Amino acid sequence: MRIETDGVRERFKHVMAKKPSDPNDVVAGQAYVQAYVAFIHYVERLYEAAKHSAHGHFPEVAAGGAHK
């Protein structure tokens, strides 16, 4: 299975670009947190999609087994 690395990298770059240089800049901090939360939700959705098999697919046959 191919991991969606381009999407993860682009979203991570976006988060890091939002990271405020001034710890007292509340508005910039809020924008950073908003970008961070969106990134985490994206990665969680990828993880959930990757750990579950697709609907309609048959389970794998054990090594040496045959279909009946």
N, CA, C and O atoms as a Maestro MAE file, in Angstrom:
{
 s_m_m2io_version
 :::
 2.0.0
}

f_m_ct {
 s_m_title
 :::
 protein
 m_atom[272] {
  # First column is atom index #
  i_m_mmod_type
  r_m_x_coord
  r_m_y_coord
  r_m_z_coord
  i_m_residue_number
  s_m_chain_name
  s_m_pdb_residue_name
  s_m_pdb_atom_name
  i_m_atomic_number
  :::
  1 25 0.841 -1.173 0.000 1 A "MET " " N  " 7
  2 3 0.000 0.000 0.000 1 A "MET " " CA " 6
  3 2 0.893 1.245 0.000 1 A "MET " " C  " 6
  4 15 1.841 1.329 0.780 1 A "MET " " O  " 8
  5 25 0.597 2.191 -0.857 2 A "ARG " " N  " 7
  6 3 1.364 3.431 -0.954 2 A "ARG " " CA " 6
  7 2 0.859 4.420 0.089 2 A "ARG " " C  " 6
  8 15 -0.342 4.668 0.199 2 A "ARG " " O  " 8
  9 25 1.779 4.972 0.842 3 A "ILE " " N  " 7
  10 3 1.417 5.972 1.839 3 A "ILE " " CA " 6
  11 2 1.339 7.329 1.157 3 A "ILE " " C  " 6
  12 15 2.156 7.640 0.290 3 A "ILE " " O  " 8
  13 25 0.382 8.119 1.537 4 A "GLU " " N  " 7
  14 3 0.170 9.446 0.957 4 A "GLU " " CA " 6
  15 2 1.199 10.419 1.527 4 A "GLU " " C  " 6
  16 15 0.863 11.299 2.319 4 A "GLU " " O  " 8
  17 25 2.463 10.249 1.111 5 A "THR " " N  " 7
  18 3 3.538 11.065 1.679 5 A "THR " " CA " 6
  19 2 3.497 12.505 1.187 5 A "THR " " C  " 6
  20 15 3.808 13.417 1.952 5 A "THR " " O  " 8
  21 25 3.125 12.732 -0.056 6 A "ASP " " N  " 7
  22 3 3.090 14.105 -0.574 6 A "ASP " " CA " 6
  23 2 2.080 14.948 0.195 6 A "ASP " " C  " 6
  24 15 2.374 16.084 0.566 6 A "ASP " " O  " 8
  25 25 0.918 14.409 0.429 7 A "GLY " " N  " 7
  26 3 -0.107 15.132 1.171 7 A "GLY " " CA " 6
  27 2 0.317 15.412 2.606 7 A "GLY " " C  " 6
  28 15 0.059 16.493 3.135 7 A "GLY " " O  " 8
  29 25 0.966 14.442 3.232 8 A "VAL " " N  " 7
  30 3 1.439 14.624 4.604 8 A "VAL " " CA " 6
  31 2 2.519 15.694 4.638 8 A "VAL " " C  " 6
  32 15 2.493 16.582 5.490 8 A "VAL " " O  " 8
  33 25 3.456 15.612 3.725 9 A "ARG " " N  " 7
  34 3 4.548 16.601 3.701 9 A "ARG " " CA " 6
  35 2 4.030 18.016 3.466 9 A "ARG " " C  " 6
  36 15 4.442 18.952 4.151 9 A "ARG " " O  " 8
  37 25 3.139 18.170 2.512 10 A "GLU " " N  " 7
  38 3 2.608 19.506 2.216 10 A "GLU " " CA " 6
  39 2 1.850 20.082 3.410 10 A "GLU " " C  " 6
  40 15 1.996 21.259 3.739 10 A "GLU " " O  " 8
  41 25 1.053 19.253 4.047 11 A "ARG " " N  " 7
  42 3 0.298 19.733 5.199 11 A "ARG " " CA " 6
  43 2 1.216 20.041 6.383 11 A "ARG " " C  " 6
  44 15 0.974 20.984 7.137 11 A "ARG " " O  " 8
  45 25 2.270 19.238 6.539 12 A "PHE " " N  " 7
  46 3 3.227 19.510 7.610 12 A "PHE " " CA " 6
  47 2 3.965 20.828 7.349 12 A "PHE " " C  " 6
  48 15 4.176 21.617 8.270 12 A "PHE " " O  " 8
  49 25 4.349 21.059 6.110 13 A "LYS " " N  " 7
  50 3 5.001 22.335 5.761 13 A "LYS " " CA " 6
  51 2 4.079 23.510 6.078 13 A "LYS " " C  " 6
  52 15 4.522 24.545 6.576 13 A "LYS " " O  " 8
  53 25 2.798 23.337 5.786 14 A "HIS " " N  " 7
  54 3 1.823 24.388 6.072 14 A "HIS " " CA " 6
  55 2 1.760 24.667 7.581 14 A "HIS " " C  " 6
  56 15 1.726 25.823 8.003 14 A "HIS " " O  " 8
  57 25 1.746 23.604 8.382 15 A "VAL " " N  " 7
  58 3 1.720 23.767 9.841 15 A "VAL " " CA " 6
  59 2 2.965 24.511 10.306 15 A "VAL " " C  " 6
  60 15 2.868 25.451 11.095 15 A "VAL " " O  " 8
  61 25 4.123 24.100 9.826 16 A "MET " " N  " 7
  62 3 5.367 24.725 10.276 16 A "MET " " CA " 6
  63 2 5.455 26.184 9.831 16 A "MET " " C  " 6
  64 15 6.048 27.008 10.526 16 A "MET " " O  " 8
  65 25 4.876 26.505 8.692 17 A "ALA " " N  " 7
  66 3 4.873 27.896 8.226 17 A "ALA " " CA " 6
  67 2 4.000 28.770 9.123 17 A "ALA " " C  " 6
  68 15 4.222 29.977 9.222 17 A "ALA " " O  " 8
  69 25 3.016 28.168 9.772 18 A "LYS " " N  " 7
  70 3 2.114 28.913 10.657 18 A "LYS " " CA " 6
  71 2 2.686 29.084 12.062 18 A "LYS " " C  " 6
  72 15 2.162 29.870 12.851 18 A "LYS " " O  " 8
  73 25 3.756 28.355 12.381 19 A "LYS " " N  " 7
  74 3 4.313 28.414 13.730 19 A "LYS " " CA " 6
  75 2 4.801 29.834 14.021 19 A "LYS " " C  " 6
  76 15 5.653 30.360 13.303 19 A "LYS " " O  " 8
  77 25 4.265 30.448 15.067 20 A "PRO " " N  " 7
  78 3 4.619 31.844 15.345 20 A "PRO " " CA " 6
  79 2 6.036 31.979 15.903 20 A "PRO " " C  " 6
  80 15 6.504 31.132 16.663 20 A "PRO " " O  " 8
  81 25 6.704 33.059 15.510 21 A "SER " " N  " 7
  82 3 8.039 33.322 16.043 21 A "SER " " CA " 6
  83 2 7.947 34.058 17.379 21 A "SER " " C  " 6
  84 15 8.875 33.999 18.186 21 A "SER " " O  " 8
  85 25 6.839 34.747 17.613 22 A "ASP " " N  " 7
  86 3 6.624 35.476 18.857 22 A "ASP " " CA " 6
  87 2 5.647 34.687 19.735 22 A "ASP " " C  " 6
  88 15 4.479 34.549 19.372 22 A "ASP " " O  " 8
  89 25 6.098 34.170 20.876 23 A "PRO " " N  " 7
  90 3 5.205 33.376 21.726 23 A "PRO " " CA " 6
  91 2 4.048 34.187 22.317 23 A "PRO " " C  " 6
  92 15 3.110 33.610 22.868 23 A "PRO " " O  " 8
  93 25 4.105 35.497 22.210 24 A "ASN " " N  " 7
  94 3 3.037 36.353 22.743 24 A "ASN " " CA " 6
  95 2 2.006 36.744 21.689 24 A "ASN " " C  " 6
  96 15 1.046 37.450 21.998 24 A "ASN " " O  " 8
  97 25 2.192 36.295 20.449 25 A "ASP " " N  " 7
  98 3 1.265 36.607 19.359 25 A "ASP " " CA " 6
  99 2 0.113 35.603 19.386 25 A "ASP " " C  " 6
  100 15 0.210 34.513 18.824 25 A "ASP " " O  " 8
  101 25 -0.965 35.986 20.042 26 A "VAL " " N  " 7
  102 3 -2.098 35.082 20.241 26 A "VAL " " CA " 6
  103 2 -2.769 34.719 18.922 26 A "VAL " " C  " 6
  104 15 -3.124 33.559 18.716 26 A "VAL " " O  " 8
  105 25 -2.946 35.665 18.046 27 A "VAL " " N  " 7
  106 3 -3.616 35.414 16.761 27 A "VAL " " CA " 6
  107 2 -2.802 34.414 15.933 27 A "VAL " " C  " 6
  108 15 -3.362 33.485 15.351 27 A "VAL " " O  " 8
  109 25 -1.484 34.606 15.882 28 A "ALA " " N  " 7
  110 3 -0.621 33.669 15.142 28 A "ALA " " CA " 6
  111 2 -0.643 32.296 15.808 28 A "ALA " " C  " 6
  112 15 -0.622 31.274 15.122 28 A "ALA " " O  " 8
  113 25 -0.685 32.266 17.127 29 A "GLY " " N  " 7
  114 3 -0.761 30.997 17.845 29 A "GLY " " CA " 6
  115 2 -2.040 30.244 17.538 29 A "GLY " " C  " 6
  116 15 -2.031 29.022 17.391 29 A "GLY " " O  " 8
  117 25 -3.134 30.971 17.440 30 A "GLN " " N  " 7
  118 3 -4.416 30.336 17.098 30 A "GLN " " CA " 6
  119 2 -4.402 29.777 15.686 30 A "GLN " " C  " 6
  120 15 -4.933 28.694 15.442 30 A "GLN " " O  " 8
  121 25 -3.800 30.506 14.754 31 A "ALA " " N  " 7
  122 3 -3.699 30.019 13.368 31 A "ALA " " CA " 6
  123 2 -2.840 28.757 13.313 31 A "ALA " " C  " 6
  124 15 -3.139 27.825 12.566 31 A "ALA " " O  " 8
  125 25 -1.772 28.736 14.110 32 A "TYR " " N  " 7
  126 3 -0.897 27.565 14.166 32 A "TYR " " CA " 6
  127 2 -1.654 26.356 14.708 32 A "TYR " " C  " 6
  128 15 -1.568 25.264 14.146 32 A "TYR " " O  " 8
  129 25 -2.388 26.547 15.791 33 A "VAL " " N  " 7
  130 3 -3.144 25.441 16.384 33 A "VAL " " CA " 6
  131 2 -4.201 24.936 15.406 33 A "VAL " " C  " 6
  132 15 -4.409 23.728 15.293 33 A "VAL " " O  " 8
  133 25 -4.860 25.834 14.710 34 A "GLN " " N  " 7
  134 3 -5.871 25.427 13.727 34 A "GLN " " CA " 6
  135 2 -5.232 24.575 12.625 34 A "GLN " " C  " 6
  136 15 -5.789 23.550 12.234 34 A "GLN " " O  " 8
  137 25 -4.074 24.993 12.126 35 A "ALA " " N  " 7
  138 3 -3.374 24.229 11.090 35 A "ALA " " CA " 6
  139 2 -2.900 22.884 11.642 35 A "ALA " " C  " 6
  140 15 -2.971 21.868 10.950 35 A "ALA " " O  " 8
  141 25 -2.421 22.876 12.880 36 A "TYR " " N  " 7
  142 3 -1.934 21.646 13.517 36 A "TYR " " CA " 6
  143 2 -3.069 20.635 13.679 36 A "TYR " " C  " 6
  144 15 -2.899 19.453 13.380 36 A "TYR " " O  " 8
  145 25 -4.218 21.097 14.148 37 A "VAL " " N  " 7
  146 3 -5.361 20.206 14.351 37 A "VAL " " CA " 6
  147 2 -5.822 19.621 13.012 37 A "VAL " " C  " 6
  148 15 -6.131 18.432 12.934 37 A "VAL " " O  " 8
  149 25 -5.872 20.436 11.969 38 A "ALA " " N  " 7
  150 3 -6.261 19.941 10.645 38 A "ALA " " CA " 6
  151 2 -5.271 18.880 10.162 38 A "ALA " " C  " 6
  152 15 -5.674 17.876 9.574 38 A "ALA " " O  " 8
  153 25 -3.981 19.099 10.406 39 A "PHE " " N  " 7
  154 3 -2.943 18.132 10.022 39 A "PHE " " CA " 6
  155 2 -3.141 16.810 10.757 39 A "PHE " " C  " 6
  156 15 -3.106 15.743 10.143 39 A "PHE " " O  " 8
  157 25 -3.347 16.879 12.060 40 A "ILE " " N  " 7
  158 3 -3.519 15.661 12.858 40 A "ILE " " CA " 6
  159 2 -4.753 14.883 12.401 40 A "ILE " " C  " 6
  160 15 -4.708 13.657 12.305 40 A "ILE " " O  " 8
  161 25 -5.836 15.572 12.123 41 A "HIS " " N  " 7
  162 3 -7.045 14.886 11.645 41 A "HIS " " CA " 6
  163 2 -6.788 14.207 10.295 41 A "HIS " " C  " 6
  164 15 -7.274 13.102 10.056 41 A "HIS " " O  " 8
  165 25 -6.036 14.855 9.427 42 A "TYR " " N  " 7
  166 3 -5.691 14.264 8.124 42 A "TYR " " CA " 6
  167 2 -4.901 12.974 8.319 42 A "TYR " " C  " 6
  168 15 -5.207 11.953 7.702 42 A "TYR " " O  " 8
  169 25 -3.894 13.021 9.170 43 A "VAL " " N  " 7
  170 3 -3.060 11.837 9.412 43 A "VAL " " CA " 6
  171 2 -3.873 10.730 10.072 43 A "VAL " " C  " 6
  172 15 -3.696 9.556 9.747 43 A "VAL " " O  " 8
  173 25 -4.755 11.087 10.989 44 A "GLU " " N  " 7
  174 3 -5.624 10.077 11.611 44 A "GLU " " CA " 6
  175 2 -6.511 9.391 10.582 44 A "GLU " " C  " 6
  176 15 -6.701 8.176 10.641 44 A "GLU " " O  " 8
  177 25 -7.060 10.161 9.634 45 A "ARG " " N  " 7
  178 3 -7.899 9.556 8.586 45 A "ARG " " CA " 6
  179 2 -7.088 8.607 7.714 45 A "ARG " " C  " 6
  180 15 -7.579 7.544 7.333 45 A "ARG " " O  " 8
  181 25 -5.855 8.977 7.396 46 A "LEU " " N  " 7
  182 3 -4.989 8.075 6.625 46 A "LEU " " CA " 6
  183 2 -4.723 6.787 7.400 46 A "LEU " " C  " 6
  184 15 -4.782 5.692 6.843 46 A "LEU " " O  " 8
  185 25 -4.434 6.931 8.673 47 A "TYR " " N  " 7
  186 3 -4.166 5.759 9.512 47 A "TYR " " CA " 6
  187 2 -5.384 4.836 9.562 47 A "TYR " " C  " 6
  188 15 -5.255 3.623 9.394 47 A "TYR " " O  " 8
  189 25 -6.550 5.405 9.793 48 A "GLU " " N  " 7
  190 3 -7.773 4.597 9.864 48 A "GLU " " CA " 6
  191 2 -8.040 3.884 8.539 48 A "GLU " " C  " 6
  192 15 -8.431 2.717 8.528 48 A "GLU " " O  " 8
  193 25 -7.829 4.581 7.430 49 A "ALA " " N  " 7
  194 3 -8.044 3.970 6.115 49 A "ALA " " CA " 6
  195 2 -7.049 2.842 5.861 49 A "ALA " " C  " 6
  196 15 -7.396 1.837 5.241 49 A "ALA " " O  " 8
  197 25 -5.836 2.999 6.329 50 A "ALA " " N  " 7
  198 3 -4.788 2.004 6.080 50 A "ALA " " CA " 6
  199 2 -4.950 0.753 6.942 50 A "ALA " " C  " 6
  200 15 -4.547 -0.333 6.525 50 A "ALA " " O  " 8
  201 25 -5.521 0.883 8.115 51 A "LYS " " N  " 7
  202 3 -5.579 -0.277 9.010 51 A "LYS " " CA " 6
  203 2 -6.789 -1.172 8.759 51 A "LYS " " C  " 6
  204 15 -6.842 -2.287 9.277 51 A "LYS " " O  " 8
  205 25 -7.752 -0.713 7.982 52 A "HIS " " N  " 7
  206 3 -8.939 -1.519 7.692 52 A "HIS " " CA " 6
  207 2 -8.899 -1.997 6.245 52 A "HIS " " C  " 6
  208 15 -8.486 -1.265 5.346 52 A "HIS " " O  " 8
  209 25 -9.336 -3.241 6.038 53 A "SER " " N  " 7
  210 3 -9.389 -3.746 4.677 53 A "SER " " CA " 6
  211 2 -10.565 -3.118 3.936 53 A "SER " " C  " 6
  212 15 -11.538 -2.677 4.547 53 A "SER " " O  " 8
  213 25 -10.460 -3.086 2.640 54 A "ALA " " N  " 7
  214 3 -11.519 -2.516 1.815 54 A "ALA " " CA " 6
  215 2 -12.733 -3.445 1.825 54 A "ALA " " C  " 6
  216 15 -12.580 -4.664 1.901 54 A "ALA " " O  " 8
  217 25 -13.921 -2.882 1.749 55 A "HIS " " N  " 7
  218 3 -15.144 -3.678 1.722 55 A "HIS " " CA " 6
  219 2 -15.199 -4.502 0.448 55 A "HIS " " C  " 6
  220 15 -14.822 -4.030 -0.624 55 A "HIS " " O  " 8
  221 25 -15.666 -5.729 0.570 56 A "GLY " " N  " 7
  222 3 -15.834 -6.583 -0.586 56 A "GLY " " CA " 6
  223 2 -14.616 -7.418 -0.922 56 A "GLY " " C  " 6
  224 15 -14.654 -8.220 -1.855 56 A "GLY " " O  " 8
  225 25 -13.542 -7.244 -0.180 57 A "HIS " " N  " 7
  226 3 -12.357 -8.054 -0.433 57 A "HIS " " CA " 6
  227 2 -12.408 -9.286 0.449 57 A "HIS " " C  " 6
  228 15 -12.939 -9.260 1.559 57 A "HIS " " O  " 8
  229 25 -11.849 -10.352 -0.067 58 A "PHE " " N  " 7
  230 3 -11.846 -11.600 0.676 58 A "PHE " " CA " 6
  231 2 -10.623 -11.663 1.583 58 A "PHE " " C  " 6
  232 15 -9.586 -11.084 1.257 58 A "PHE " " O  " 8
  233 25 -10.723 -12.346 2.699 59 A "PRO " " N  " 7
  234 3 -9.572 -12.471 3.590 59 A "PRO " " CA " 6
  235 2 -8.441 -13.229 2.897 59 A "PRO " " C  " 6
  236 15 -8.673 -14.051 2.011 59 A "PRO " " O  " 8
  237 25 -7.229 -12.937 3.318 60 A "GLU " " N  " 7
  238 3 -6.067 -13.612 2.747 60 A "GLU " " CA " 6
  239 2 -6.100 -15.090 3.108 60 A "GLU " " C  " 6
  240 15 -6.558 -15.464 4.187 60 A "GLU " " O  " 8
  241 25 -5.614 -15.920 2.205 61 A "VAL " " N  " 7
  242 3 -5.511 -17.355 2.451 61 A "VAL " " CA " 6
  243 2 -4.154 -17.608 3.100 61 A "VAL " " C  " 6
  244 15 -3.147 -17.043 2.675 61 A "VAL " " O  " 8
  245 25 -4.125 -18.452 4.124 62 A "ALA " " N  " 7
  246 3 -2.880 -18.763 4.817 62 A "ALA " " CA " 6
  247 2 -1.886 -19.362 3.826 62 A "ALA " " C  " 6
  248 15 -2.276 -19.989 2.841 62 A "ALA " " O  " 8
  249 25 -0.614 -19.165 4.097 63 A "ALA " " N  " 7
  250 3 0.443 -19.701 3.231 63 A "ALA " " CA " 6
  251 2 0.256 -21.211 3.047 63 A "ALA " " C  " 6
  252 15 0.052 -21.940 4.018 63 A "ALA " " O  " 8
  253 25 0.324 -21.657 1.834 64 A "GLY " " N  " 7
  254 3 0.167 -23.071 1.533 64 A "GLY " " CA " 6
  255 2 -1.298 -23.499 1.390 64 A "GLY " " C  " 6
  256 15 -1.575 -24.627 0.981 64 A "GLY " " O  " 8
  257 25 -2.211 -22.627 1.716 65 A "GLY " " N  " 7
  258 3 -3.637 -22.952 1.614 65 A "GLY " " CA " 6
  259 2 -4.119 -22.738 0.178 65 A "GLY " " C  " 6
  260 15 -3.444 -22.106 -0.634 65 A "GLY " " O  " 8
  261 25 -5.267 -23.265 -0.104 66 A "ALA " " N  " 7
  262 3 -5.834 -23.116 -1.446 66 A "ALA " " CA " 6
  263 2 -7.292 -22.666 -1.317 66 A "ALA " " C  " 6
  264 15 -7.957 -22.950 -0.322 66 A "ALA " " O  " 8
  265 25 -7.763 -21.972 -2.324 67 A "HIS " " N  " 7
  266 3 -9.166 -21.575 -2.355 67 A "HIS " " CA " 6
  267 2 -10.026 -22.778 -2.649 67 A "HIS " " C  " 6
  268 15 -9.630 -23.659 -3.412 67 A "HIS " " O  " 8
  269 25 -11.166 -22.822 -2.069 68 A "LYS " " N  " 7
  270 3 -12.084 -23.935 -2.333 68 A "LYS " " CA " 6
  271 2 -13.177 -23.492 -3.257 68 A "LYS " " C  " 6
  272 15 -14.054 -24.286 -3.601 68 A "LYS " " O  " 8
  :::
 }
 m_bond[271] {
  # First column is bond index #
  i_m_from
  i_m_to
  i_m_order
  :::
  1 1 2 1
  2 2 3 1
  3 3 4 2
  4 3 5 1
  5 5 6 1
  6 6 7 1
  7 7 8 2
  8 7 9 1
  9 9 10 1
  10 10 11 1
  11 11 12 2
  12 11 13 1
  13 13 14 1
  14 14 15 1
  15 15 16 2
  16 15 17 1
  17 17 18 1
  18 18 19 1
  19 19 20 2
  20 19 21 1
  21 21 22 1
  22 22 23 1
  23 23 24 2
  24 23 25 1
  25 25 26 1
  26 26 27 1
  27 27 28 2
  28 27 29 1
  29 29 30 1
  30 30 31 1
  31 31 32 2
  32 31 33 1
  33 33 34 1
  34 34 35 1
  35 35 36 2
  36 35 37 1
  37 37 38 1
  38 38 39 1
  39 39 40 2
  40 39 41 1
  41 41 42 1
  42 42 43 1
  43 43 44 2
  44 43 45 1
  45 45 46 1
  46 46 47 1
  47 47 48 2
  48 47 49 1
  49 49 50 1
  50 50 51 1
  51 51 52 2
  52 51 53 1
  53 53 54 1
  54 54 55 1
  55 55 56 2
  56 55 57 1
  57 57 58 1
  58 58 59 1
  59 59 60 2
  60 59 61 1
  61 61 62 1
  62 62 63 1
  63 63 64 2
  64 63 65 1
  65 65 66 1
  66 66 67 1
  67 67 68 2
  68 67 69 1
  69 69 70 1
  70 70 71 1
  71 71 72 2
  72 71 73 1
  73 73 74 1
  74 74 75 1
  75 75 76 2
  76 75 77 1
  77 77 78 1
  78 78 79 1
  79 79 80 2
  80 79 81 1
  81 81 82 1
  82 82 83 1
  83 83 84 2
  84 83 85 1
  85 85 86 1
  86 86 87 1
  87 87 88 2
  88 87 89 1
  89 89 90 1
  90 90 91 1
  91 91 92 2
  92 91 93 1
  93 93 94 1
  94 94 95 1
  95 95 96 2
  96 95 97 1
  97 97 98 1
  98 98 99 1
  99 99 100 2
  100 99 101 1
  101 101 102 1
  102 102 103 1
  103 103 104 2
  104 103 105 1
  105 105 106 1
  106 106 107 1
  107 107 108 2
  108 107 109 1
  109 109 110 1
  110 110 111 1
  111 111 112 2
  112 111 113 1
  113 113 114 1
  114 114 115 1
  115 115 116 2
  116 115 117 1
  117 117 118 1
  118 118 119 1
  119 119 120 2
  120 119 121 1
  121 121 122 1
  122 122 123 1
  123 123 124 2
  124 123 125 1
  125 125 126 1
  126 126 127 1
  127 127 128 2
  128 127 129 1
  129 129 130 1
  130 130 131 1
  131 131 132 2
  132 131 133 1
  133 133 134 1
  134 134 135 1
  135 135 136 2
  136 135 137 1
  137 137 138 1
  138 138 139 1
  139 139 140 2
  140 139 141 1
  141 141 142 1
  142 142 143 1
  143 143 144 2
  144 143 145 1
  145 145 146 1
  146 146 147 1
  147 147 148 2
  148 147 149 1
  149 149 150 1
  150 150 151 1
  151 151 152 2
  152 151 153 1
  153 153 154 1
  154 154 155 1
  155 155 156 2
  156 155 157 1
  157 157 158 1
  158 158 159 1
  159 159 160 2
  160 159 161 1
  161 161 162 1
  162 162 163 1
  163 163 164 2
  164 163 165 1
  165 165 166 1
  166 166 167 1
  167 167 168 2
  168 167 169 1
  169 169 170 1
  170 170 171 1
  171 171 172 2
  172 171 173 1
  173 173 174 1
  174 174 175 1
  175 175 176 2
  176 175 177 1
  177 177 178 1
  178 178 179 1
  179 179 180 2
  180 179 181 1
  181 181 182 1
  182 182 183 1
  183 183 184 2
  184 183 185 1
  185 185 186 1
  186 186 187 1
  187 187 188 2
  188 187 189 1
  189 189 190 1
  190 190 191 1
  191 191 192 2
  192 191 193 1
  193 193 194 1
  194 194 195 1
  195 195 196 2
  196 195 197 1
  197 197 198 1
  198 198 199 1
  199 199 200 2
  200 199 201 1
  201 201 202 1
  202 202 203 1
  203 203 204 2
  204 203 205 1
  205 205 206 1
  206 206 207 1
  207 207 208 2
  208 207 209 1
  209 209 210 1
  210 210 211 1
  211 211 212 2
  212 211 213 1
  213 213 214 1
  214 214 215 1
  215 215 216 2
  216 215 217 1
  217 217 218 1
  218 218 219 1
  219 219 220 2
  220 219 221 1
  221 221 222 1
  222 222 223 1
  223 223 224 2
  224 223 225 1
  225 225 226 1
  226 226 227 1
  227 227 228 2
  228 227 229 1
  229 229 230 1
  230 230 231 1
  231 231 232 2
  232 231 233 1
  233 233 234 1
  234 234 235 1
  235 235 236 2
  236 235 237 1
  237 237 238 1
  238 238 239 1
  239 239 240 2
  240 239 241 1
  241 241 242 1
  242 242 243 1
  243 243 244 2
  244 243 245 1
  245 245 246 1
  246 246 247 1
  247 247 248 2
  248 247 249 1
  249 249 250 1
  250 250 251 1
  251 251 252 2
  252 251 253 1
  253 253 254 1
  254 254 255 1
  255 255 256 2
  256 255 257 1
  257 257 258 1
  258 258 259 1
  259 259 260 2
  260 259 261 1
  261 261 262 1
  262 262 263 1
  263 263 264 2
  264 263 265 1
  265 265 266 1
  266 266 267 1
  267 267 268 2
  268 267 269 1
  269 269 270 1
  270 270 271 1
  271 271 272 2
  :::
 }
}
